[in-house]
Amino acid sequence: MQVGLLLPYIEEVVLALPDFDPSSPMRACSNLSWQVPDVSLIGSTSNFNLSGGEGGSEAITITVAVSVIVLLGFCCCWFWCTFRAGKPCCCWSCGCCWCSCTFRAGLPSNDRPKKNTAFVFAKPHANTPAVLEVIRTKFAEQGIKVLKEGVVTGEEMKSKGVHDQHYYVVEFDPATLSWADFRGKVLGPTNPADAPPDSLRGIVAANWQKLGLQAPCDDSDNAVHASASPFESLAERTNWLACCVSDDPFGSALLAKGVPEATIKKWFNDPHVKYDDETAKEKGKAKGSIFDALKDLDHKQCLDRCVAINKASAMTAKGDQVEDKVEEATPSPPQEIELTNPHTGAEAKTIVYL
């Protein structure tokens, strides 16, 4: 129910109010084709008063009716906005409610979860028009948005040390599709034999001849590749697309959280790093691969873990530096040795600092 639907009823009431002049500017400005109600049906304007009597009762009835209608309008607006935005609105004013819910439902907000951005490419053995069409269709079915699609030239492949040509930069909402499901259900497990039949690897493996492949799929030639985490996606985008860390949404988020760009670029090579306590407990070890620590995490979880690992590594490095300085500054402990007087033959002990 929209507020505009209430206007005919409101005009009907206004026409019944005392001293209402149909030729007033308000009436003259109205070019709508509503029919003017018969005032006699709701009481003569001369009898319309709030002091009592028949006219007063009718006026009270009309006032209550209008109030109920307006209240219902506000309620409908509120529930409509709440349904659209996914959570209750902050006010009861119709205009403010609409603006608030439109903003919250359709525009970016710090309170809303950031979307996952992954890097996907078709492997060389499966880089056929038919397979590329299967990939696009699957993404559309799962609500995965293709932000960018392109082809890497042979010269770029040689200079960047990559082997695959056709790539996609895709985006999806973690509220409806987690990173783990994106890799496990949309793409399918590494071994196509274990992949769900409706996953990309499952579809290509079952139809490899129809899709133009020269040989069946296996653990290595499994049709598609996708980033294992938002951080790995950042590493691949900077490599393939030559983008700057600060210009990338996930990269800029890491920088804003205090992770140095030098550390981010160092992590691109997947070094073993000192884990934070939570990661160490989950992985069962104090140090390990940074890529492994971030695998299958959604945007926020991946960002938080990167920050935690960076802090843990920084504290370890700082502690190592302090220990090195203490070791350098600490003199050797004094030693007590026995000396013999060559003239008297008497023995004496003395402390010697080495």
Secondary structure, 3 states (H helix, E strand, C coil): CCHHHHHHHHHHHHHHCCCCCCCCHHHHHCCCCCCCCCHHHHCCCCCCCCCCHHHHHHHHHHHHHHHHHHHHHHHHHHHHHHHHHCCCCCCCCHHHHHHHHHHHHHCCCCCCCCCEEEEEEECHHHCCHHHHHHHHHHHHHCCCEEEEEEECCHHHHHHHCCCCCEEEEEEECCCCCCHHHHHHHHHCCCCHHHCCCCCHHHHHHHCCCCCCCCCCCCCCCCCEEECCCHHHHHHHHHHHCCCCHHHCHHHHHHHHCCCCHHHHHHHCCCCEEECCHHHHHHHCCCEEEHHHHHCCCCHHHHHHHHHHHHHHHHHHHHHHHHHHHHHHHCCCCCEEEEEECCCCCCEEEEEECC
